[in-house]
Amino acid sequence: MKSATFSRQPICSLVVTLILISIAQLGCDAKKPVRIGFIGGTSGRVADLGISGLDAVQLVVEQCNKQGGIDGRQVQLLIKDDQQIPDTARQAVQDLIREDAVAIVGPMTSDMAMAVAPLVNEARVLNVSPTVTTQRLSGRDDYFFRVSSTTLEYATRSAHYQIKSGDMRRIAAAYDKGNRSFTENWLENFKAPFIAGGGEILATIAFKTDEGKSFSEIARELLVPDPDGVLIIANSMDSALLCQQIRKTNHSIKITLADWGATERLLELGGKAVEGVTVVQTFDRESPKPQYQSFRTTFLERYHREPGFPGVYAYDATQVVLTALRAQKRGQSLKETVLSIRQFDGLQGKFSFDDYGDVKRSNASISIVQNQKFVVVE
């Protein structure tokens, strides 16, 4: 009986075919774009943050792609508008995760970050926010990172300045309930050092624009206890409109704002009503840093307006993601990569992440609005 014989030729051909298919697939994968997401409020009352942030992110991505992308792969930006609505933000992040975004830049406000943080943590997707400052996301070993200081630094600096200047010792405060994880946290951090320094908070008024109370009513309530100053913790649009109503009754009262209100939109909408208003921020519009000046020039040429702090911090946040993608090693998560790099070059200087993804910027400064410009006074 003859033993069975098998031809080796079909098997060899099959192996070669499979190898060629694998090589082709690897080539396709190598050319597939790297997807990163952006989420921010690009419509509605806080759109100045979202639009400036998005415009900056697009510039960074374009520059990256012109330089060859990430290891020869182009970067594709997936854009979502959270509309400053928690459910919309959650849906947007879920969509980005399904669309294989390897990292997400944003959101731009604290309430939206609180809404989406559980989702990025569950999916283990790196999330780097340009402008979220609430302390309620501090000290957590999670996937939420930020490139801006927290409310503690901003609010404490503002309180110390008001006590030192002596211009505002008896104040009334108004804050926006539409972003309360930021505004309430900011007020708490302002209140403690302000009162400890001899200040007094005569009234605290919470408002939300869709609840029907007009800005003229809010202004009247703020001025009832006869304060020598008013603190407004709100977005730039509402801060500007509230300043206008306050000035109609008392044109000389001192007004100070939280950092959220310190965008160029405040100047555009507030006009004469915001002249003399003080704000706290870590962003320097007059920074001589070459990288900032280059970015500012490019931004102005493209969009015909200043990037402001939302644009600068969105640029920094996106560079964190792209730098980590370039440095990422096989088997290493982007979060691990960021923490291994630790220090990054920002447009206005270096910044470092701690173990929990928080940073501390250089000391916050106080600016005053003079002739439709933010002028640093301390």
C-alpha positions in Angstrom: 0.0 0.0 0.0 1.4 3.4 -1.1 1.7 6.1 1.6 -0.3 9.3 0.9 1.7 12.2 -0.5 0.8 15.9 -0.3 1.9 18.7 -2.5 3.8 21.5 -0.6 3.2 24.0 -3.4 -0.4 25.1 -2.4 0.6 25.5 1.2 3.6 27.6 0.3 1.5 29.7 -1.9 -1.1 30.2 0.8 1.6 31.3 3.3 3.1 33.8 0.9 -0.4 35.2 0.2 -1.2 35.6 3.9 2.2 37.4 4.4 1.5 39.7 1.5 -2.0 40.5 2.9 -0.6 41.2 6.3 2.1 43.5 4.9 -0.6 45.3 2.9 -2.8 45.7 6.0 0.2 47.0 8.0 0.8 49.5 5.2 -2.8 50.6 5.3 -2.8 50.9 9.1 0.4 53.0 9.0 -1.4 55.4 6.7 -4.6 55.6 8.7 -5.0 59.0 10.3 -4.5 59.5 14.0 -7.8 60.7 15.3 -8.1 63.2 18.2 -11.2 64.9 19.4 -12.2 68.4 20.4 -15.1 69.2 22.6 -16.2 72.6 23.6 -19.2 75.0 23.6 -18.9 76.5 20.1 -22.5 77.9 20.2 -24.4 79.8 22.9 -23.3 82.3 25.6 -19.9 80.7 26.3 -19.0 80.3 22.6 -16.1 82.7 22.8 -14.2 80.1 24.8 -15.1 77.2 22.5 -14.5 79.0 19.2 -11.1 80.4 20.2 -10.1 77.0 21.6 -11.2 75.2 18.5 -9.5 77.7 16.2 -6.2 77.2 18.0 -6.5 73.4 18.0 -7.0 73.5 14.2 -3.9 75.6 13.8 -1.8 73.1 15.8 -3.2 70.1 13.9 -2.5 71.8 10.5 1.1 72.6 11.6 1.6 69.0 12.7 0.3 67.6 9.4 2.5 69.9 7.4 5.5 68.5 9.3 4.6 64.9 8.5 2.0 64.2 11.1 2.6 61.4 13.7 5.2 58.9 12.3 3.9 59.7 8.8 0.3 59.4 9.7 -1.9 62.5 9.3 -3.9 63.8 12.3 -7.6 64.0 11.9 -9.5 66.4 14.2 -13.0 65.3 15.2 -15.1 68.3 16.4 -18.0 68.3 18.8 -20.1 71.2 20.2 -21.2 70.4 23.8 -23.6 73.4 23.8 -22.9 73.8 27.5 -25.4 71.0 28.1 -24.2 68.0 30.2 -26.2 65.4 28.3 -25.0 66.8 25.0 -21.4 66.8 26.2 -21.7 63.1 27.4 -23.1 62.1 24.0 -20.3 64.0 22.2 -17.6 62.1 24.2 -19.3 58.8 23.6 -19.3 59.5 19.9 -15.6 60.5 20.0 -14.8 57.2 21.7 -16.8 55.2 19.2 -15.0 57.1 16.4 -11.6 55.9 17.8 -10.3 59.2 19.1 -7.1 58.4 20.9 -7.3 61.6 23.0 -9.7 64.5 23.6 -8.9 68.2 23.9 -11.6 70.0 26.0 -14.1 70.6 27.4 -13.7 74.4 28.0 -15.9 74.7 31.1 -15.9 73.0 34.5 -19.5 71.7 34.5 -18.9 70.0 31.1 -15.7 68.4 32.4 -17.6 67.1 35.5 -20.2 65.5 33.1 -17.7 63.7 30.9 -14.9 62.7 33.3 -16.5 59.4 34.2 -16.8 58.5 30.5 -13.1 59.1 29.6 -12.0 57.3 32.7 -14.1 54.3 31.9 -12.8 54.2 28.3 -9.2 55.1 29.4 -9.0 57.9 26.9 -6.6 60.8 27.7 -8.6 64.0 28.2 -6.6 67.3 28.3 -8.6 70.5 29.0 -7.3 73.9 28.2 -9.4 76.0 30.6 -11.2 73.8 33.2 -10.2 75.0 36.7 -12.6 73.5 39.2 -10.8 71.8 42.2 -13.5 69.1 42.2 -11.4 67.3 39.6 -8.1 67.8 41.4 -6.1 65.1 43.1 -7.6 62.2 41.2 -5.7 59.4 39.6 -7.7 59.5 36.4 -7.6 60.4 32.7 -8.5 64.0 33.1 -5.6 66.4 32.7 -5.5 70.2 32.4 -3.0 72.9 31.4 -4.5 75.7 33.5 -4.2 76.4 37.2 -7.2 75.7 39.5 -9.7 78.2 41.0 -7.6 78.2 44.2 -4.8 80.1 42.7 -7.0 82.6 40.8 -9.5 83.3 43.6 -6.9 83.6 46.3 -4.9 86.0 44.2 -7.9 88.1 43.6 -8.9 88.2 47.3 -5.4 89.2 48.4 -5.3 92.0 45.8 -8.6 93.5 46.9 -7.6 93.4 50.5 -4.3 95.0 49.8 -5.6 97.7 47.5 -8.3 98.6 50.0 -10.7 99.6 47.3 -13.1 96.7 47.9 -13.7 95.7 51.5 -17.5 95.4 51.5 -18.7 93.5 48.5 -21.7 91.9 46.9 -21.1 88.9 44.7 -23.0 87.4 41.7 -22.2 84.0 40.2 -23.6 81.9 37.3 -25.4 78.7 38.4 -25.0 77.4 34.8 -21.3 76.4 35.6 -21.5 76.0 39.3 -18.7 73.5 39.7 -16.5 76.5 38.7 -18.4 79.5 40.1 -19.2 78.1 43.5 -15.7 76.7 43.9 -14.2 80.0 42.9 -16.4 81.9 45.4 -15.4 79.5 48.2 -11.7 80.1 47.5 -12.2 83.8 47.3 -14.3 84.1 50.4 -11.9 82.5 52.9 -8.9 84.8 52.4 -11.0 87.8 51.8 -12.9 87.5 55.1 -9.6 86.5 56.9 -8.1 89.8 55.6 -10.9 91.9 57.0 -13.3 91.9 54.1 -17.0 91.4 54.2 -19.4 89.8 51.7 -22.7 91.6 52.1 -24.8 89.6 49.6 -24.4 86.6 47.3 -26.7 86.3 44.3 -26.8 83.1 42.2 -28.4 83.5 38.7 -29.0 81.6 35.5 -29.9 83.3 32.3 -32.7 80.9 31.4 -34.6 81.4 34.7 -36.1 84.7 33.7 -34.4 87.2 36.1 -33.1 90.2 34.1 -29.6 91.7 34.5 -31.2 94.9 35.7 -32.9 93.1 38.5 -29.7 91.3 39.5 -27.8 94.6 39.4 -30.4 96.3 41.7 -30.1 93.4 44.2 -26.3 93.6 44.2 -26.4 97.3 45.1 -29.1 97.2 47.8 -26.7 96.6 50.7 -24.6 99.6 49.5 -21.3 97.7 48.8 -18.1 99.4 47.9 -17.5 96.8 45.2 -19.0 94.0 43.2 -17.6 90.6 42.3 -18.9 88.9 39.2 -18.1 85.2 38.6 -19.6 84.5 35.1 -18.7 84.2 31.4 -17.6 87.2 29.5 -21.0 88.0 27.9 -23.0 87.9 31.1 -20.2 89.8 32.9 -20.3 92.5 30.3 -24.1 92.8 30.4 -24.2 92.9 34.2 -21.5 95.6 34.3 -23.6 97.7 32.0 -26.7 97.4 34.3 -24.6 98.1 37.4 -23.1 101.3 35.8 -26.6 102.6 35.1 -27.2 102.9 38.8 -23.7 103.5 40.1 -21.1 104.5 37.5 -18.2 104.7 39.9 -18.5 101.5 42.0 -15.5 99.1 41.8 -16.1 95.8 39.9 -13.9 92.8 39.7 -14.3 89.6 37.7 -13.2 86.0 37.8 -10.8 84.7 35.1 -13.7 83.2 33.2 -14.9 86.7 32.2 -11.5 87.9 31.0 -11.8 87.2 27.3 -11.8 89.7 24.4 -15.5 89.4 24.2 -15.8 91.3 27.5 -14.2 94.3 25.8 -16.3 94.0 22.7 -19.7 93.8 24.5 -18.9 95.8 27.6 -17.7 99.0 26.1 -17.3 101.9 28.5 -19.1 99.9 31.2 -16.1 97.6 31.7 -13.5 100.4 31.9 -11.7 100.2 35.2 -12.9 96.6 35.9 -10.2 94.3 37.3 -9.6 90.7 36.4 -7.3 87.9 37.5 -5.5 85.6 35.1 -2.2 83.8 34.4 -2.2 84.7 30.7 0.0 87.6 29.6 -1.2 89.2 26.4 2.0 91.2 26.1 4.3 88.2 26.5 7.6 88.6 24.5 8.1 84.9 24.1 8.9 84.2 20.4 6.7 81.1 20.2 3.7 83.1 21.6 4.3 86.0 19.3 4.6 83.7 16.3 1.3 81.9 17.2 -0.5 85.2 17.9 0.6 86.5 14.5 -0.6 83.4 12.7 -3.9 83.4 14.7 -4.5 87.1 13.9 -3.8 86.6 10.2 -6.2 83.6 10.0 -9.0 84.7 12.2 -8.6 88.5 12.5 -8.9 88.6 16.3 -6.9 87.9 19.4 -6.6 84.3 20.6 -6.9 85.3 24.2 -6.3 82.8 27.0 -8.7 80.2 25.5 -6.7 80.0 22.3 -3.3 79.9 24.0 -4.2 77.2 26.5 -6.0 75.2 23.8 -2.7 75.3 21.8 -0.8 74.1 24.8 -3.3 71.3 25.5 -3.1 70.1 21.9 0.7 70.1 21.9 0.6 67.9 25.0 -1.4 65.3 23.1 0.7 65.5 19.9 4.0 65.4 21.8 2.8 62.4 23.8 1.7 60.6 20.5 5.2 61.1 19.0 6.9 59.8 22.2 4.5 56.9 23.0 6.2 53.5 23.2 4.7 50.2 22.4 2.4 49.0 25.2 2.4 52.4 26.9 -0.8 54.4 27.3 -0.9 58.1 26.4 -1.5 58.9 30.1 1.6 57.1 31.0 3.5 58.8 28.2 2.4 62.3 29.4 3.5 61.5 33.0 6.8 60.1 31.8 7.5 63.4 29.9 6.1 65.4 32.8 7.3 68.9 31.6 6.1 70.5 28.4 6.9 73.7 26.5 3.9 76.1 26.5 3.5 79.2 24.4 4.3 81.4 27.4 6.7 79.1 29.3 7.2 75.6 30.5 4.6 73.8 32.7 4.7 70.5 34.5 2.0 68.0 35.4 1.8 66.5 38.8 0.8 62.8 39.3 -2.8 63.7 39.0 -2.7 65.7 35.8 -2.9 69.1 37.4 -0.5 72.0 36.7 0.4 75.2 38.4 1.1 78.2 36.1 3.3 81.1 37.1 1.8 83.4 39.6 -1.6 84.9 38.7 -1.6 88.6 37.8 -4.2 91.3 38.2 -5.2 93.4 35.1 -7.4 96.4 34.7 -9.4 97.3 31.6 -8.1 100.6 30.2 -8.9 102.0 26.8 -10.4 98.7 25.7 -7.3 96.7 26.7 -6.3 94.4 29.6 -3.4 96.1 31.3 -1.4 94.3 34.0 -1.2 96.3 37.2 0.2 93.7 39.6 
